[in-house]
Amino acid sequence: MKDEIVLSYQDIAYFALLCGIVSMLVFIIDFLIYKVKKKPSYLGIIYQGNNSFVLALLWFLGAASVGIITHLMGIIKINNQTIVAVGVSWPYVFSKIVKQSKSHWDEGDEQLEEETNG
């Protein structure tokens, strides 16, 4: 029989909260670089108007959700290293997913135009 630590819902919620906070730190640094240094976002985010608050909220929820899901699937165990790993890697994983989906949709649009024009 395995010696497993049984975690409460509070422990998992605390883990998700910390994953979201670490992810928000990465988001804030990217936002500050964009605003202060006038450089493009390293994460590929387009900051327009007042969408920053909504983006920050969704960013937090995404990292927290990934933390919970990966723990429940048994991919990671809850400790300080995994909090940082999920929080720091989530922004990069998400930006890659967005870039891949954009290129996939663009290819689909091109094929649709060829079929309708062809």
Residue, then its C-alpha position, 0 to 999 in steps of 0.5 A: m500500500k502506498d503512503e500517500i498524503v491526503l490533501s483537503y480541499q483547502d490545501i488544493a484551493y491554496f495551491a491554486l491561489l498561489c499558482g495564480i499569484v505567481s502567474m500574475l507576477v509574470f503577467i505584471i512584469d510583462f505588462l510593465i515592460y510593455k507600458v514603461k519600455k514601450k516594447p512589445s509583449y514577450l507573451g504575445i499579448i495585445y494590451q488595448g484600452n481597458n482590457s488589462f484587468v479582464l486579461a489579468l483576471l482570466w490569466f489568474l483563473g487559467a493558472a489556478s485551473v491548470g494547477i488544480i487539473t494537473h494535481l487532480m490528474g496526478i501529474i504534479k504533487i503540491n509543493n513550493q516548486t510546483i507552485v512556481a513551475v505552474g505559475v511561471s510556465w502557464p503564461y508561456v504555454f498559454s501564449k504558445i496555444v494562442k499562437q498555434s490556434k491562430s495559425h490553425w484558424d488562419e490556415g482554415d480560412e485560407q482553405l475556405e477562401e480557395e474552396t469558395n473562389g476555386 
